[in-house]
Amino acid sequence: MLRFSYSRRDDGERWDLSGQLSGPWVDELRLVWRRIRDHANGTPAVVDLKEVTFIDEAGERLLAEMHRSGAHFLVTGVEHKHLLANLDGDGSGTVRRRMERLGGERS
């Protein structure tokens, strides 16, 4: 489950996410993100991911889309920091992909 909230401030927009950015919640957030950002007129957006506990591949693609549209992220934890550092790539360098490759090699 994902919970997210949105607020508009004088200095821009703030998005606070909590829980799992995965499954159907990704599509729901994408829909709201696009609807609001279509009317943002270049307003800066800050997305707080500090309370996100899991991000699946679809969630990673949404974060990449948000990043390309100019969003700035607040994160904690090595995996989330590494994920954000690799948003411009193809995703093969993320910690999760590396772990999946390691797990696949052992099978």
Buried (B, 14 or more C-beta within 10 A) or exposed (E): EBEBEEEEEEEBBBBBBBBBBBEEBBEEBBEEBEEBBEEBEEBEBBBBBEEBEEBBEBBBBBBBBBBEEEBEBBBEEEBBBBBBEBBEEEBEEBBBBEEEEEEEEEE
